[in-house]
Amino acid sequence: MVSKRPRVLLVAGGVSVFEVVSVEGDYAIVESIDKDAPGCYQFPAPVATLVPIDPE
């Protein structure tokens, strides 16, 4: 289970880092940590595919 506000990759081997905003059931609302990225907005992602990463 993914807790609130960790940093994650969307899939194993992913490059972009996202932050979990909230978790509801099988989906988490995630947002890019790069606030200047084009199209930076929150969107749902399946919790089962998220890969937690160590904080920097």
Phi, psi and omega in degrees: 000140180263128179273173185287136174074017174283166173264137186219162166259151181289329179212161176302134181084002180294161182250316182285140181257136181235159177246136178281123180271317178200162178231131177222107181066232183272001183236146174245146171268122183239159178213142179300143175282343178273092185293346178266000181294140177299135178073024180291109179207164179280144177206159181280146176218142179296129180302323184299334182264349182290141180242109179297144175237158179289141176296147180280000000 
